[in-house]
């Protein structure tokens, strides 16, 4: 694209225009850009790195921070990544005009789907992603700063509040030794497993059946895996999606259930840290991939699966949710599937058996302390 022919002389100039708009949004909402003040700045340790969220106004705070609450740390440490978050409605600050018009949009996009209205651009320094007029994401690796914009915080979809900033976090962490994965994680400090598969396969049911069993949960839907010789699962979100029937069997959750959204059937989003922080584990060594399968029988059992089946259960659902081509992610996931064994977790209707089967496996691998 000829950026000079448009409004901006370069991708960097456009990014700076968006950042200046964020700073103006801070002023419009009554926050001086340099004050770093209290209730609009929230610091979390994610995958071993300090990430600071800098909000222009309060509007997005209750929609972004609850799912990350278990990772909160005291401010003061230098952040490896700063994320600037704002919406136009609460700050009365418009988003800068897009640097394209008409057919020009195709020229800046490595991944452009006019049917879905997605535009993705990257070069050696910058990543930009636009979805219709509903969201814009930026990452400047030189300044270690990201930007998240939506037109109105009140319109943020519930699946974004349950797993906030996942595309930005994938960009930041995504290399062949660190991978954002669509999987649930359960285990103990000595070791655990990833539950992998498409939606509806039984991941959430298996994960939440482990509540109160002695097993802890690293995530219901997404985790981060570092793989520098020995893979380690890191918690990302303390949110969980529960079907109404399952929710009725967990009355302690009723006061923490969030809004309901359609995800192939109505589900409620709840935050595990509101129930009990002890239910959450921040990281564990990865010992295996478990592929849940609903059998219709009563008993739950475990049987070996080919490594390729573990990869097939993990890779498509992960890569489908990325906003960029997934070759690097696929290599990372293939390496992971070769390193740890895969098993079918044949799920029975007696949910009480699920944690016992997982615990027995972990005990056999030294993944449960004495």
C-alpha positions as CSV (number, residue, x, y, z in Angstrom):
1,X,0.0,0.0,0.0
2,X,1.1,3.6,-0.7
3,X,0.8,5.0,2.8
4,X,1.9,8.4,1.5
5,X,-1.0,8.5,-0.9
6,X,-3.3,8.1,2.1
7,X,-3.2,9.9,5.4
8,X,0.0,8.5,6.9
9,X,3.5,8.2,5.6
10,X,4.1,4.8,7.1
11,X,2.6,2.0,9.2
12,X,4.6,3.5,12.1
13,X,3.0,6.9,11.6
14,X,-0.5,5.3,11.7
15,X,0.3,3.4,14.9
16,X,1.5,6.7,16.5
17,X,-1.7,8.4,15.4
18,X,-3.7,5.7,17.2
19,X,-1.5,5.9,20.3
20,X,-2.0,9.7,20.4
21,X,-5.7,9.1,20.2
22,X,-5.4,6.9,23.3
23,X,-3.5,9.6,25.1
24,X,-6.3,12.1,24.1
25,X,-8.8,9.5,25.4
26,X,-7.0,9.5,28.7
27,X,-7.3,13.3,28.9
28,X,-10.9,13.3,27.9
29,X,-11.7,10.8,30.7
30,X,-9.8,12.9,33.2
31,X,-6.5,11.0,33.4
32,X,-3.2,12.6,32.6
33,X,-1.3,10.4,30.2
34,X,1.8,10.4,32.3
35,X,0.3,10.0,35.8
36,X,0.3,6.1,35.8
37,X,-2.4,6.4,38.4
38,X,-4.0,3.8,40.5
39,X,-7.3,2.4,39.6
40,X,-6.8,2.7,35.8
41,X,-3.5,0.7,35.9
42,X,-3.5,-3.0,36.6
43,X,-0.5,-5.3,36.7
44,X,-0.4,-9.0,36.1
45,X,2.2,-11.7,35.8
46,X,1.3,-13.8,32.7
47,X,3.5,-16.7,31.6
48,X,6.3,-15.3,33.8
49,X,6.2,-11.8,32.3
50,X,4.9,-8.7,33.9
51,X,2.1,-7.2,31.8
52,X,0.6,-3.8,32.7
53,X,-2.9,-2.8,31.5
54,X,-3.3,1.0,31.2
55,X,-7.0,1.9,30.8
56,X,-8.1,5.3,29.5
57,X,-11.3,5.2,31.5
58,X,-13.1,2.8,33.9
59,X,-15.5,1.5,31.3
60,X,-13.4,-1.5,30.2
61,X,-11.9,-2.3,33.6
62,X,-14.7,-4.6,34.8
63,X,-14.9,-6.2,31.4
64,X,-11.2,-7.1,31.1
65,X,-9.7,-7.6,34.5
66,X,-11.9,-10.3,36.2
67,X,-10.6,-13.2,34.1
68,X,-7.0,-12.2,35.0
69,X,-7.6,-11.5,38.6
70,X,-5.7,-14.6,39.8
71,X,-2.5,-13.3,38.1
72,X,-2.6,-9.8,39.6
73,X,0.7,-8.5,41.2
74,X,1.6,-5.4,43.0
75,X,2.7,-2.5,40.8
76,X,6.3,-1.5,40.8
77,X,8.1,-4.0,38.7
78,X,9.1,-2.9,35.2
79,X,6.6,-4.3,32.7
80,X,7.7,-6.4,29.7
81,X,4.5,-5.4,27.9
82,X,2.2,-2.4,28.3
83,X,-1.3,-2.6,26.9
84,X,-3.3,0.6,26.3
85,X,-7.0,0.0,26.4
86,X,-9.8,2.5,25.4
87,X,-13.2,2.8,24.0
88,X,-14.6,5.8,22.1
89,X,-18.0,5.9,23.8
90,X,-16.8,6.5,27.4
91,X,-13.9,8.8,26.4
92,X,-15.7,10.7,23.7
93,X,-12.6,10.2,21.5
94,X,-13.0,8.9,18.0
95,X,-10.8,6.3,16.5
96,X,-8.4,7.7,13.8
97,X,-9.5,7.3,10.2
98,X,-8.3,4.0,8.7
99,X,-5.3,4.3,6.4
100,X,-7.1,2.8,3.4
101,X,-10.1,3.3,1.3
102,X,-12.0,0.9,-0.9
103,X,-9.7,-1.6,-2.7
104,X,-6.7,-0.2,-0.9
105,X,-7.5,-2.4,2.1
106,X,-6.4,-5.5,0.3
107,X,-2.9,-4.1,-0.3
108,X,-2.0,-3.9,3.4
109,X,-3.4,-7.3,4.4
110,X,-1.4,-10.5,4.6
111,X,-4.7,-12.1,5.7
112,X,-7.8,-10.4,4.3
113,X,-11.3,-11.8,4.4
114,X,-13.8,-9.4,2.9
115,X,-16.7,-11.7,3.8
116,X,-15.8,-11.4,7.5
117,X,-14.4,-7.9,7.4
118,X,-11.0,-8.9,8.8
119,X,-7.8,-7.0,8.0
120,X,-4.5,-8.1,9.3
121,X,-1.1,-6.4,8.7
122,X,2.4,-7.0,10.0
123,X,5.9,-6.1,9.2
124,X,9.2,-6.5,11.2
125,X,8.0,-4.2,13.9
126,X,4.2,-3.8,13.9
127,X,1.1,-6.0,13.9
128,X,-2.4,-4.6,13.3
129,X,-5.7,-6.3,13.2
130,X,-9.1,-4.8,12.4
131,X,-12.5,-6.6,12.7
132,X,-15.3,-4.7,11.0
133,X,-15.8,-1.5,13.0
134,X,-15.9,-3.5,16.2
135,X,-12.3,-3.9,17.4
136,X,-8.7,-2.9,16.6
137,X,-5.5,-4.4,18.0
138,X,-1.9,-3.2,17.6
139,X,1.4,-4.4,18.8
140,X,4.7,-2.4,18.5
141,X,7.5,-4.8,19.4
142,X,10.0,-2.0,19.5
143,X,8.3,-0.1,22.3
144,X,6.8,-3.2,23.8
145,X,3.4,-1.5,23.7
146,X,0.1,-2.9,22.5
147,X,-3.2,-1.0,21.9
148,X,-6.8,-2.4,22.3
149,X,-9.7,-0.4,21.0
150,X,-13.5,-1.0,20.8
151,X,-16.2,1.6,20.0
152,X,-18.1,1.0,23.2
153,X,-17.1,-1.0,26.2
154,X,-20.7,-1.9,26.9
155,X,-20.9,-3.8,23.6
156,X,-17.8,-6.0,24.2
157,X,-18.9,-9.6,23.6
158,X,-19.0,-11.9,26.6
159,X,-16.5,-14.3,24.9
160,X,-14.0,-11.4,24.9
161,X,-14.6,-10.7,28.6
162,X,-14.1,-14.4,29.4
163,X,-10.8,-14.6,27.5
164,X,-9.6,-11.0,27.1
165,X,-6.8,-9.9,24.9
166,X,-6.0,-13.4,23.7
167,X,-4.9,-12.3,20.2
168,X,-2.5,-9.7,21.7
169,X,-1.2,-12.2,24.1
170,X,-0.7,-14.7,21.3
171,X,1.3,-12.2,19.4
172,X,3.5,-11.3,22.3
173,X,4.2,-14.8,23.5
174,X,3.9,-16.6,20.2
175,X,7.1,-18.2,19.2
176,X,8.2,-21.8,18.8
177,X,9.0,-22.1,22.5
178,X,5.9,-20.4,23.9
179,X,2.5,-21.2,22.5
180,X,-1.1,-20.0,23.3
181,X,-3.3,-23.1,23.2
182,X,-7.0,-23.7,23.1
183,X,-7.1,-26.4,25.8
184,X,-8.1,-26.9,29.4
185,X,-5.4,-27.6,32.0
186,X,-5.8,-29.6,35.3
187,X,-3.2,-31.0,37.6
188,X,-1.0,-30.5,40.7
189,X,2.3,-28.7,41.2
190,X,4.1,-31.9,40.3
191,X,2.4,-32.3,37.0
192,X,-0.8,-32.2,35.0
193,X,-2.6,-32.7,31.7
194,X,-4.1,-30.7,28.9
195,X,-7.6,-31.6,27.8
196,X,-7.8,-31.0,24.1
197,X,-10.5,-31.1,21.4
198,X,-13.1,-29.0,19.7
199,X,-16.0,-27.3,21.5
200,X,-18.5,-29.8,22.8
201,X,-16.1,-32.6,23.2
202,X,-16.3,-32.5,27.0
203,X,-13.3,-30.3,28.0
204,X,-15.3,-28.0,30.3
205,X,-17.3,-30.8,31.8
206,X,-14.1,-32.8,32.6
207,X,-12.3,-29.7,34.0
208,X,-15.1,-28.6,36.3
209,X,-15.7,-32.1,37.5
210,X,-12.3,-31.8,39.1
211,X,-13.4,-29.0,41.5
212,X,-12.9,-30.1,45.1
213,X,-11.1,-33.3,44.1
214,X,-7.5,-32.3,45.0
215,X,-6.8,-31.4,41.4
216,X,-6.4,-27.8,40.5
217,X,-7.4,-25.9,37.3
218,X,-5.0,-23.9,35.2
219,X,-7.7,-22.9,32.7
220,X,-11.0,-24.0,31.2
221,X,-10.5,-22.9,27.7
222,X,-7.1,-21.4,27.1
223,X,-3.6,-21.9,28.5
224,X,-0.1,-20.9,27.7
225,X,2.6,-23.6,27.2
226,X,6.3,-22.9,27.4
227,X,8.4,-25.6,25.9
228,X,12.2,-25.2,26.3
229,X,12.9,-28.8,26.7
230,X,10.3,-29.7,29.3
231,X,6.8,-28.3,28.6
232,X,5.1,-26.3,31.3
233,X,1.5,-25.2,31.3
234,X,0.7,-21.6,32.6
235,X,-2.7,-20.3,33.6
236,X,-4.1,-17.5,31.6
237,X,-7.8,-17.0,32.6
238,X,-9.7,-17.9,35.7
239,X,-13.0,-17.9,33.8
240,X,-15.0,-21.1,33.0
241,X,-18.0,-21.8,30.8
242,X,-20.7,-23.9,32.4
243,X,-23.9,-25.3,30.9
244,X,-27.0,-24.5,32.9
245,X,-27.6,-28.1,33.9
246,X,-24.1,-28.4,35.2
247,X,-24.4,-25.0,37.0
248,X,-27.4,-26.4,39.0
249,X,-25.1,-29.1,40.4
250,X,-22.7,-26.4,41.6
251,X,-24.8,-24.1,43.8
252,X,-21.7,-22.3,45.1
253,X,-21.2,-20.9,41.7
254,X,-24.7,-19.3,41.4
255,X,-23.6,-16.0,42.9
256,X,-20.5,-15.7,40.6
257,X,-22.1,-16.6,37.3
258,X,-21.7,-13.8,34.7
259,X,-23.8,-12.9,31.7
260,X,-25.0,-15.8,29.4
261,X,-23.9,-16.1,25.8
262,X,-24.5,-18.6,23.0
263,X,-21.5,-20.9,22.4
264,X,-23.2,-23.8,20.6
265,X,-25.8,-23.7,23.4
266,X,-26.3,-21.3,26.3
267,X,-23.5,-21.2,28.8
268,X,-22.7,-19.0,31.8
269,X,-19.3,-17.6,32.5
270,X,-18.0,-17.8,36.0
271,X,-14.8,-16.8,37.6
272,X,-13.1,-19.5,39.7
273,X,-11.1,-17.1,41.8
274,X,-14.4,-15.7,43.1
275,X,-15.1,-19.2,44.5
276,X,-11.8,-20.2,45.9
277,X,-8.3,-19.2,44.8
278,X,-7.0,-22.6,45.9
279,X,-8.9,-24.1,42.9
280,X,-6.5,-22.4,40.6
281,X,-2.9,-23.5,39.8
282,X,-0.7,-21.0,38.1
283,X,1.6,-23.6,36.4
284,X,2.6,-27.2,36.2
285,X,4.8,-29.6,34.2
286,X,2.9,-31.1,31.3
287,X,2.7,-34.9,31.4
288,X,0.1,-35.8,28.7
289,X,-2.6,-34.7,26.3
290,X,-6.1,-36.1,27.1
291,X,-8.7,-36.2,24.4
292,X,-12.2,-36.3,26.0
293,X,-14.8,-38.4,24.2
294,X,-18.4,-38.6,25.4
295,X,-19.4,-42.3,25.3
296,X,-22.8,-42.4,26.8
297,X,-21.8,-45.2,29.2
298,X,-21.5,-44.8,33.0
299,X,-17.8,-45.3,33.6
300,X,-14.8,-43.1,32.6
301,X,-11.7,-44.8,31.4
302,X,-8.3,-43.9,29.8
303,X,-6.6,-45.6,26.8
304,X,-3.6,-44.7,24.7
305,X,-4.0,-42.6,21.6
306,X,-1.6,-42.0,18.7
307,X,0.4,-38.8,18.9
308,X,-1.2,-37.7,15.6
309,X,-4.7,-37.8,17.2
310,X,-3.5,-35.6,20.1
311,X,-2.2,-33.1,17.5
312,X,-5.5,-33.3,15.6
313,X,-7.4,-32.5,18.7
314,X,-5.2,-29.6,19.7
315,X,-4.0,-27.9,16.5
316,X,-7.2,-27.0,14.5
317,X,-9.1,-25.4,17.4
318,X,-6.0,-23.4,18.4
319,X,-5.0,-22.3,14.9
320,X,-8.6,-21.4,13.9
321,X,-8.7,-18.8,16.5
322,X,-5.5,-17.0,15.5
323,X,-5.6,-13.8,13.5
324,X,-2.6,-14.7,11.4
325,X,-1.3,-17.6,9.4
326,X,-0.6,-20.5,11.8
327,X,2.5,-22.2,10.4
328,X,4.7,-21.3,13.4
329,X,1.9,-22.3,15.8
330,X,1.5,-25.7,14.1
331,X,5.2,-26.5,14.4
332,X,5.1,-25.7,18.1
333,X,2.0,-27.8,18.6
334,X,3.5,-30.7,16.6
335,X,6.6,-30.6,18.7
336,X,4.5,-30.7,21.8
337,X,2.4,-33.7,20.6
338,X,5.7,-35.6,20.0
339,X,7.1,-34.9,23.4
340,X,4.2,-36.0,25.7
341,X,1.9,-39.0,25.3
342,X,-1.7,-38.7,24.2
343,X,-4.7,-40.6,25.6
344,X,-8.4,-40.9,24.9
345,X,-10.4,-39.9,28.0
346,X,-13.6,-41.9,27.5
347,X,-16.2,-40.0,29.5
348,X,-19.0,-41.7,31.4
349,X,-22.1,-40.2,32.8
350,X,-20.9,-40.5,36.4
351,X,-18.9,-37.3,36.6
352,X,-17.4,-38.2,39.9
353,X,-15.2,-40.7,38.2
354,X,-13.4,-38.2,36.0
355,X,-11.0,-36.7,38.6
356,X,-10.2,-40.1,39.9
357,X,-9.1,-41.3,36.5
358,X,-6.9,-38.2,36.0
359,X,-5.5,-38.5,39.5
360,X,-4.6,-42.1,39.0
361,X,-2.7,-41.3,35.8
362,X,-0.8,-38.4,37.4
363,X,0.1,-40.7,40.4
364,X,1.5,-43.3,38.0
365,X,3.7,-40.5,36.4
366,X,4.8,-38.9,39.7
367,X,2.4,-36.0,39.1
368,X,0.8,-36.2,42.6
369,X,2.8,-35.5,45.7
370,X,3.0,-38.0,48.5
